[in-house]
Amino acid sequence: MPSFPAPLRAGRTAVIVPLVSAETAGLRSECEQIAALGPGIVDLVEWRVDRFEPAAHEGEIDAALAVIADLLPGMPILATYRTPAEEGRPELRPNPPAASPDLPDNYLALVARLARAQGVALVDVERSHTLAAAALDACRRAGTPVVLSEHHFDRALPADEVRAVFAAMAEAGASVAKLAVMPASASDVTELMYATSLAAEESEVPLIAIAMGGLGQVTRVAAPAFGSCATYCTVAAASAPGQVPAREAREAVDRLDAARD
Ligand SMILES: O=C1C[C@@](O)(C(=O)O)C[C@@H](O)[C@@H]1O
């Protein structure tokens, strides 16, 4: 049985809603829409720092986190800076304090900064980043658990690769291991689900497996049926293709969680 870092919980599939606004007014509106859903629907918000233009200015990170905390008191925040290599917004440069102007150093400094920030419960680190090991280390030193992520926007992976990726992520020190792929067929989707169910049996960390796009939507509503512990959903704009509204996902995953008991 994997050990679940707070705020994730064994037996309850986490409904995560990304906040994708480029500016503070939009961020407020997204938080208000989540608040309007009432308690018990959304477990976690993912703040997509790469989409937020003011993040390029010192001081704005804390200010944005304070906005989220004010409108969604007690809501755990997963902080994600997605780089261009994993379809982040290329025109934005993260500009954490004392960072050098080139992206790799900035990535590390930004991740470390987010890991120490008030209100951040989890930080996303891209496994493919050249500084992933250092970023993981920075999070470990800050005492903040990491969602280690890998995306394939152009293909799905065969089952043995899926299992190898999850095993390597756990080995690297992930608190949660996440893989998102783009399927080209129904069998790509079922292969991801099959491989994840096997990986989940042997994994010491919780797993998240996503097949993006319409074909893969089943992975977002059926996550607990195949060993995936969370699903990324929408209240307003989607952050990736195939995401479903949070309320619908909550209903579906709650039903499947209950059926497992
Ligand atoms: O990595 C992920 C998963 C995701 O790409 C998805 O497919 O739902 C959405 C992103 O916001 C998040 O960072």
The ligand as a MOL file (V3000), in Angstrom:
LIG
                    3D

  0  0  0     0  0            999 V3000
M  V30 BEGIN CTAB
M  V30 COUNTS 13 13 0 0 0
M  V30 BEGIN ATOM
M  V30 1 O 0.1880 17.4670 -15.4870 0
M  V30 2 C -0.9560 17.8190 -15.4340 0
M  V30 3 C -2.0340 16.9780 -15.9380 0
M  V30 4 C -2.7170 17.6850 -17.0600 0
M  V30 5 O -1.8090 17.7800 -18.1420 0
M  V30 6 C -3.9240 16.8690 -17.5530 0
M  V30 7 O -3.8050 16.1870 -18.5470 0
M  V30 8 O -4.9770 16.9420 -16.9080 0
M  V30 9 C -3.1660 19.0590 -16.5910 0
M  V30 10 C -2.0290 19.8980 -16.0680 0
M  V30 11 O -2.5240 21.1280 -15.5470 0
M  V30 12 C -1.3080 19.1720 -14.9970 0
M  V30 13 O -0.1620 19.9020 -14.6300 0
M  V30 END ATOM
M  V30 BEGIN BOND
M  V30 1 2 1 2
M  V30 2 1 2 3
M  V30 3 1 2 12
M  V30 4 1 3 4
M  V30 5 1 4 5
M  V30 6 1 4 6
M  V30 7 1 4 9
M  V30 8 2 6 7
M  V30 9 1 6 8
M  V30 10 1 9 10
M  V30 11 1 10 11
M  V30 12 1 10 12
M  V30 13 1 12 13
M  V30 END BOND
M  V30 END CTAB
M  END
